[in-house]
Amino acid sequence: HTRCSRDWSSDVCSSDLALAKFNIEKLSPTIWGKGKFAEMIVASGPHKTLYLAGMTPYDENQTANVLLNPGDLYGQCMHEYDRIKKLLALKGATLENVVRSTVYLVNRDADTRAGLRKCRADSYGAIQQPADTMVFVSGLAGDGQLLEVDIQAVVSE
């Protein structure tokens, strides 16, 4: 569970993860970031870092690239976060362990940003979202791919 304390300059959140021997502080010291996302993550204690490859909206159970949810950013995003959750679980982690994400998008329009916000809110739920960067690109690896999500997470040794 995540606990936050607030003062005039920051939100300091620490994770009380089961059997954790480390601490994750999620800080949002500015008005712009407060309650929205962590501007800085501090991980301390014996831990290991997980680096997930960029998630794509392809059916991971097929040998050929089979695009899922063509034209549907929210559907592609939810598929990518489902894959992220499964990969994190292999190392005993959840989205609460995520300390950094980078999202690559091919469209800059308001609908794209709204779909991403909804997907992230639905995926993270009550968990404070990690430090995040959004990058707009002219294209991604696969035809029809609307976004790609990169994740880093920290777990205890």
N, C-alpha and C positions, 0 to 999 in steps of 0.2 A: 504494500500500500504506500501511497505517496502522501507525505505530510508537507504542508507549506507554512512558513511564517512570513509575515509581511512587515516591512518597516518602510521608512520614507524613500529608500533607495533601491530596494530589491525584493523579489520574491525568492526565498531560499527554500527549495524543496529537497527532501532527502527520501530515498526509497528504503523501506523496511521490508526487503524481500526475504522470503523464507530461506533460512540457513545462510543468509548473506554474511560475508566476512569483509565486506567493502561498503563504501558509501557513494551514492551518486547524488550530487547536488545540482539542481537545475535552477539557474539564476536568470531572472528577468528584471534587470535594474532600471529599465526605462518605462515610461508611460506607454510607449509604442508597443513594447513586448509584453507587458504585464497581462497575465491571464490568457495570452494567445499562444506563446511558444517560449522555449528557453533560449536565451541569447548566448548563454555559456553553460557548459557542462563541466563539472569537476568530478572525476572518478578517483577515489583513493582506496588504498588497501590492496591486499593480494587479489589480483583479478586477471582475466584474459579478455582480449578484445576480439570480437567477431566482425569480420568484414564480409558482407554479402555482395555477390556480384549484382550488377544492375538487373532488376527484375523486369521481365517483359511479359506482354499479354498473350503468350503462346501456350498451347496445351503441352505441359511438361510430360505427359504420358504418351506422346507421339514422337516418332523419330523424325518426321518431317515438320517444318514450321506450319502449324495450324493456328492461325490468328483467332483468338476468342473475342467476342463482343466488338466486331468491326464497327467503327464510327461512334462507339459509346465509351466516352472517356471514363465515366463513373464505373461502368462494368469492367473495363480493362484495369482500372485502378484497384477495385475490390479484389479482382483475381490476383493482382500482384501482391497486395497486402495479405491475402490468404496464403500465398506461397511463402512470403516473408515469415509469417507466424509459424508455418510448418518447419522451415529451416531453423528458426530460432529454437523451437522446441527440441530439436535434435541435440542441442547443447544445454537444455534446461532453462532456456531464456524465454521471455515474452516481450511484447512491445514495451513493457515498462523498463526493460534493459536497454532499449535503443537510446543512444546518446547523440546521434547525428544522422541526418538524412539529406540527400540531394535528389530533387525531382527535376527531370528533364521533360519539357513539354514542347510540342511542335506548334501549338496555337496559343496566341496571346489574348484571345477574346475573353469577355466576362463570363460566358458559359463554361469555358474551360476552367477558369479559376474557381467558379462556383462548384463545378463537379469535383474538382480536387479537394476543396474545403470540405464538402459533404463526405467524400470518401474517407478522408483522414479523420474527420469527426466520428464517423461510423466505425472506423477501424480502431482508433485509440480509445473511444468511449470516454470514461472519466479520467484516464491516464493523461497527465500533462504531455503535450507533444514535445518532441526533442528539438534541439537546435536544428534549423532547416535552411536550405538554400534552394531557391527555385530558379531554374535556368531555361530560357527559351532558345530552341535550336531550330535550324532549318529542316532537319530530318533526323530520323533514328534508324537503327539497323534494319528494321523490317518494314515492308510496305504496309500501311494501315496502322502502324504502331503510333499511338497518340502520346504516350508517356513512358518513362522508365524511372524506376525508383532505386536508389543506392542507399544502403543502410549500414551503420556501424553500431555495435552493441557491446556492452561490458557485462561479464558474468564473473562470479567468484571462482577461484581455482578449485 
